């Protein structure tokens, strides 16, 4: 039944914003998001135990509690108690997740296409790990793991390479020719490879503080992005799915495709005055993210309801108040002050030009009166002559 739906969707759904390597691929991506959303809704209607056992139909090894692990027990960057290998804590962190961090942020940069947006998201997620480390044990990391290994090296290097890739794609000339019009075999192979590159490239200039609409949309994009990141960890925790399982990797790959289309549709909605509605993939990605949150809340209620430490509550409350205050100041108070200042400047300019206009008007009236008198005198002279 799922295959029949996918076949129907690939052949009948409208094309999306992407056309390479073929529009059918992006139709399939949209249909897979619909299937995944329906699965999440079905999972949401189950109990926590039934939902976990349901995954045994995919893999018999699933549905078992995850083994407990200890995190951030020894946070020495240089451990003097181990003279043979004092940097053993650093080397123990050099696993597959380092490469996943780097390649993940490289691909996210290609999706978001903005350096500051990627940097904000990277820092915000590290703060979220601090906030929820009392709920998820694997969020508990050493300070140098958070800010040096993750944020600075892995994420920062991935963002930098992503921006260099974006610069290359924006400057690269695109000359599309038919394969059979290329005379050499090497040229044809190169043309096949370029079929998997963009048909054309569009740089994203989000301009978040230009209007209130763009600012609110930018906050929504950041919130949904961070929520999707958190769902990755909460879902595998409440569903008892190991981090190295192929389901986790498959979900991340699908989200990369969904996110790429969603960001393109969102930018077009904000930047194109002729675009009046969100795209289909944007709505589906938002629905999936919210449904995943509901599944995490239902299956992990005892985990989700663990209270956040008081100092972190004050931190987030201060940040929220600051965000709201800056929004009101920039888009309302400053706007009206600037608008009032412009009105006063225009009025002052008019008052400065008023005497000049009045004098010009008087000169114009006096010249008209003189011309009319001269014309009357001329008429009188003509009558006397006659």
Helices and strands as residue ranges (DSSP letters): H 2-12, H 23-44, H 48-54, G 55-57, H 88-92, H 96-112, H 115-132, G 137-139, H 143-144, I 145-155, H 156-171, G 179-181, H 185-194, H 212-238, H 246-271, H 280-299, H 301-304, H 310-328, I 329-333, H 334-385
